[in-house]
Amino acid sequence: LANYDGKPAYGEIESLMQELRTKIEKESDYFVYVISINGSIDGTLIEVLNSLEEYYTRSNDDGLVYHVPLDQADLSVLRTLIGHPAVEEIWITGTPYADVPTEHSETL
């Protein structure tokens, strides 16, 4: 994804998420976000993670796991996560969550 001021453009994220939604909605009602953090957590990142708190499922070796309803995916949250220097990787897939990527997952 191209970066603008350290963050990808909304249009790029919207296009990618729509493509994922089309694949995932055939088998699930959720996006699964796995967020790997490696770096300094600042107020912006805390605020974004707090906004996802109700969807938090667990932590594992891959990172923080969230099950987000397809209709609740907030592009501004994703844009902040993708552009944040402390976020090492974001893996988005459908449920059920497995510890290995599926054909319908996307690493950002």
N, C-alpha and C positions, 0 to 999 in steps of 0.2 A: 504494500500500500504506500502510496506517495504521502509524504509528510508536508504539512503546512503549519508553520509555527510549532513544530514538534508533534503535531497531531494529524492524522489522516483526514481527508475531506469527508464530510457527511455523505456525499453522493456515493463515494466508494464503499463506505461501510453499509449504507442502505442497500446497495446493489448486492453485496456479498451476503448480507443477512437475509434478503429476500430469496436469493438462490438457496441458501441453507434451509430456510423455512419451507420452501417448496419440497425439498428432499425429506426433511425431518417430519413434516406434518402427516406424511403417509403412515408413519409408525408411532408417533409420539405427540403429546401436547406440550412438550417442554424442550427448551434449549438447555443443555448442560454446559455451564462454563467451568473450566478448570483453570484457575489463575495461579501462576507460579510467580512469587515475589522474591526478588533478590536485590536488595538495596535499601536505601533509606525511605521509610514511610513518612510522608509529610501529611499536612492537613487535608490537602486535596484528595489524596489516595484514601485516607481514613473516611472522609465524607462519602466518597463513591462506594467504598466497601460497606459502609453503614447503610447506604441506600439499597444494597443487595441483601441486607441481613435476614429479612424474612424468607429468602430463598436458600439460605445457607444450609448445606446438607452435612458436610464433614470436611476434614482435612486428611490428606494422605501424602504419600511421597511425591505425587505429581503437583500438589498445591491445594488451594482452597476450592471446594466443589460446591457449586450452586445449581439448583434446578429452577430455571426461570420460565414461567409460562410463555408460550410463543407470542401471545398478544401483550406481554409486559416488557418485552425487550426494549430498552431505552438506548437509542443510538448515541445520545450524548454521554451516557455512562461508558459505553463501549469505546467511544472516541477518546475519552479521558484515559481509560485503562490502556488502550493500544499505544497512546502517545506518552505514557508515563515512564520515566527512566527506571523506576524500581520494579516495574512489571517485566519479568524476564520472558514470559510466554503466556498466551491465552489460547486455550484449546476449546473449541465450541463443537458440540456434537448433540445427538439426541439421546433419549433414555431407552433402555436402561444404561446407566453409566457403567462402563467397563474400564479396566486399567490399561487397555490397549485401544488405539484409535480404530474407528470403524470407517467404512468407505464413505460415510456421510459426515465425517468430521473435518474440521478446518483448523489449522494452526495459524494464529495471527501473530 
